[in-house]
Amino acid sequence: MNNIKKFEDFLDKIQEALDNAKKQGHINVRVEDLESVLSELKESEDERIINALKEGFKYHQLFNPTFGGIPCIEIVNWLEKQGEQKPTDKVKPKFKVGDIIRFKGSETLEEEVEPHEIVSYYNELYVFADGTTDLFREQDLYELVEHKPSDKVETKFKVGDWCIDNEDGVMFKIVKVLDNTYIYETTEGKEYSCTHYSLENDAKLWTIQDAKPGDMLYCDDSNNKTIYLFKEQRGSSNIANAYFQILNMNNELRLMFNKAADFNSNTKPATKEQRDTLMKAMTDAGYTFDFEKKELKKIEENSFECDRVEKAMSNAGYEWSEETHLLKKIEQKPSWSEDDERLYQSIIDDTVQKNQLDSKQIDWLKSIKQRIGE
């Protein structure tokens, strides 16, 4: 009980040190700001408190990489150094994932004590199916009830699966499955790790029913590959309305606004690369998307710059099509030269003087000049 009280006191002191550092204007709190507090651990030589803090910060790191603005790994490394004067061998796990264990002698107790199934472990800490944990160094207090071969311990997710967090709706893709850990990548391209037990309890497989307006999706359906900004599903059909999409149909790229898109079992959240491609194409086409209001908006361009761009495109023989959102070649009309003008005028003068053409024929001849353009 005394050790628990000391541990709680040290956490209070750490929080107090963090608050003082922030009051002094430190935006990013440094390990040095905790020196005065953490040094007491070294002076107390209370190894149990040092180890308890280390395990606490390691466990905290699974859910949040920082504590009070300090990377947990820095705090753990600092604590490791405090124990260097009293080196101890790492305790190796006696039990494996899938093992069911119980306290020795618990079968003789009046109250029934439920056994624990080990679902994961990290560093020197067992994680049980009911969410509780215990240190490796306490494993001699337990005995094996049942052993499940590791090859029979199946994971809920596999490499390539898209998942979604049950609480905040973050979408991510499983990229590696290790013995006790998942490695996953978010749609922003950031990579994280989490124990099997934690992730399988906090997330589920992503399905098209989880799609929300503004989500960027990718569908690889036969010859059609589409990256699009999801708007809504059309009833219960396999079709969705998309704010904007890039459609690769038989290797022909098309940009489309407010059109239908495939929405079926081949549809998944878009990766970071696909998201970047979609947003760049949208910007290049002169549009932006308000993710808060869920609105597609035309980018307000500087009129002078816009005129310069249009003039440059025209000089190059191209113009922008608002219908197809593609550049198209300008149909070139024959120009009317000075020589054409002289020849035209001479023909008019001669025919009028010689009465070789009537007024209707002269009007027709003049119309040629008008149709070609001055």
C-alpha positions, 0 to 999 in steps of 0.5 A: 500500500505504501508503494502505491501511495508513493507512486500516486504522489510521484504522478501528482508531482509530475503533473505539477511540474508539467503545469509549472513548465507550461505556465513558464511558456514552454510550448513543448515540455522537455524531460529536463523540466521533470528533472527535479521530480524524477531525480527523487526516484533515483535518490529514493532507490525504490526500484519498484516505483521506477519499474512501475513508472516505466511499465505505466509509460510503456502501456500509456504509449500504446494509446498516446505516444506522448505524456504532457507533451513529452514522448513517452519513449524519452521518459522511459529511456530516462527512467532506464538510466536511473536504474543503471546503477542496479542492473537487473536481467529482463524477465522472460515470459513463462506463458504464451499468447493463447495460454489460460492461467490462474493463481496457484491455489485458487481452486482451494479458495471459497470464492471462485477465481476466474482464470485469465486468457493471455491475448497479448504481451509487450515488453514485460507485461501480460495482457489478459482477455478481460482487459487486466494486465500483470507483470512478467515478474509476477508470473510465478504466482500463476499456473497453466490451466490450458495451452493453445498452440500459437498457430491456432490463435487466429487474428480478427484482421489480416493484411490488406483489411480496411478497418474503422475505429468504433469511436472516432471513425478513423479509417486505416489499413492493416499492413503487417500482422506480428505475433502480438501486434498489428501495424496499420496505416491511416488514410493520411499515410501515417503508420501506427502499431497496436496490440491484437487485443486492443485493436480488435476490441476498438475497431471493426472491418470497414464496409460500404455502410460506413462511408460518409459524405466527403469520404474519398473512396476507390473502386477497382471494378473490372475495367473501371478504376475510380477514385471519387469523393463520396456524396451518397448512396442511391437507395440500396443500389450498387451506385453512389453519387459522387461530388467529383471523380477520376474514372479510368475506363479502359485506360482512358481518364475522365474527370466528372462532377456530380455523376454516378460511381460504382459502390460495391464490395470492391469499394475501399477507402482511398490510400494517401496516394489516391487521395492526393491524386484526386485532390490535385485533379480537382484543384487543376480543374479549378475546384475545391471541396469544403469538407465541413459544409460538404460543398464543391466550390469553384476556385475564385481566380485572379481575373488578371491571371485568368486572362493571362492563362486563357491568352496563353492557351489561345496562343497555343491553339487550345481552349478549356471545355467546361462541359468535358473539363478537358483542353480541346484544340481550337478550330483554326479559321483561315485569316484575311491578309492584305493581299486578299483585301487588295485582290478582293477590292480590285475584283469588286471595282472591275466587276462594277465598272464592267457590269459583269456582276449584279448586286446579288453576286456582289453581296455574295462575294462580300459575304466570303470576306465576312465568313473568313473574318477580318 
